[in-house]
Amino acid sequence: QINLIESGGGLVEAGDSLRISCKASGRSLSRYTMAWFRQAPGKQRELVAGVFPSGTTSVADSVKGRFIVTRDDSENMAYLQMNNLKPEDTAVYHCNVRHYWGQGAQVTVST
């Protein structure tokens, strides 16, 4: 069993930055890929970014150059640094490891 808890969401203005965090408990995640998904109202959940056990990262084209995903295996944490936020980034952001999901963190970007 893996429990994932996101934190750090909020309401920001376009152009601002925000960092959301994912704290994992239950077992060490050093062997697993950690990913961030988001779901906007009325839209399907989409993959935003992922960080592999090696530390290699991958981000969606829609956020490339603006979002950075990192991990700290010593703390069982994953982070999503979001820069130059846009209104279309408004969504609930979920942390994912294997088939485990966090409850989500709301990010709202106003114009």
PyMOL commands that set and color helices and strands:
alter all, ss='L'
color gray80, all
select helices_A, chain A and resi 61-63+87-89
alter helices_A, ss='H'
color red, helices_A
select strands_A, chain A and resi 3-7+10-13+18-25+34-39+46-51+57-59+67-72+77-82+91-97+100-101+105-110
alter strands_A, ss='S'
color yellow, strands_A
deselect
rebuild
show_as cartoon
